[in-house]
């Protein structure tokens, strides 16, 4: 018997437009920075529950308190969207390097410019709660590519929005998509 094929990206997109599937459980999405009004409307139409944070100030405290299904990041958010993703997803070893920048580097450090650093306890809680939460980094400038980051660098991927629309990725991505499944153990 032939193996079943996974649904295609077009199949995922059409499934999401089915109102019976949208009504199951809303996807809790944190938006950090700005998103296009058309994307906001599409996500709302598809049943996403959006929590929008226009800047980085206070976002670590929110992440330490609340769980989200996916985090969407504008790379141009004031303070540095890519630096925010690094701060959230880095491990303890990398954090030692970040501390040098975040908590006292001299000069023109680009890390989280103009944003008060979160308390270390808050950062640890936010990382623990969202260690496997997918983060979607929106396209930069005119690029058709966006990033999905679960655990950098091994569980990260670039996607082309012409092949898999950003809204579809936001509504369907799961951390388990990035890790191989194991069969029964004995």
LINPELIN-V183058 format. One record per pair of residues at least 4 apart in sequence whose ideal C-beta (glycine too) atoms are under 6 Angstrom apart, sorted by the first residue. I is the first residue (numbers start at 1). J is the second residue. D is the distance in whole Angstrom. If there is no record, write none. Layout:
I|J|D / I|J|D
//
This chain:
7|11|4 / 7|12|6 / 9|164|5 / 12|168|6 / 12|172|5 / 13|168|5 / 15|21|6 / 16|46|5 / 16|171|5 / 22|46|6 / 22|47|4 / 26|47|5 / 26|49|4 / 27|48|5 / 27|69|5 / 27|171|6 / 28|49|5 / 28|68|5 / 28|69|5 / 29|48|5 / 29|50|5 / 29|70|5 / 30|51|5 / 30|68|4 / 30|71|5 / 31|35|5 / 31|50|6 / 31|52|5 / 31|72|5 / 32|53|5 / 32|59|6 / 32|73|5 / 32|77|6 / 33|74|3 / 33|77|3 / 33|81|6 / 34|74|5 / 35|39|5 / 35|40|6 / 42|167|5 / 43|48|4 / 43|167|6 / 46|171|5 / 53|59|5 / 55|78|5 / 56|79|4 / 56|84|6 / 56|115|5 / 57|115|6 / 60|118|4 / 60|122|5 / 60|123|6 / 60|126|5 / 61|122|6 / 62|66|6 / 63|126|4 / 63|130|6 / 64|122|5 / 64|125|4 / 64|126|4 / 68|133|6 / 70|134|5 / 70|170|6 / 70|173|6 / 71|133|6 / 71|135|5 / 72|136|5 / 73|81|5 / 73|85|6 / 73|135|6 / 73|137|5 / 74|81|5 / 74|138|6 / 75|81|4 / 75|82|6 / 75|137|6 / 75|140|5 / 77|81|4 / 79|112|5 / 79|113|6 / 79|114|6 / 79|115|4 / 80|112|6 / 80|113|6 / 83|111|5 / 83|112|5 / 85|89|6 / 85|135|5 / 85|149|6 / 86|90|6 / 89|152|5 / 90|94|4 / 90|95|6 / 98|102|5 / 99|103|5 / 100|105|6 / 101|105|4 / 101|109|5 / 101|111|4 / 102|111|5 / 102|117|5 / 105|109|4 / 118|122|4 / 118|123|5 / 127|131|6 / 132|175|4 / 134|148|6 / 134|150|5 / 134|173|4 / 134|175|6 / 135|149|5 / 136|148|5 / 136|169|6 / 136|170|6 / 137|147|4 / 138|146|6 / 139|143|5 / 139|146|5 / 144|160|5 / 144|161|5 / 144|162|5 / 145|158|5 / 145|160|6 / 146|159|6 / 146|166|6 / 147|158|6 / 148|157|5 / 148|173|6 / 149|156|5 / 150|155|4 / 150|175|5 / 150|178|5 / 151|155|4 / 152|156|5 / 155|178|4 / 159|164|5 / 161|165|6 / 161|166|5 / 164|168|6 / 164|169|6 / 168|172|6 / 169|173|5
//
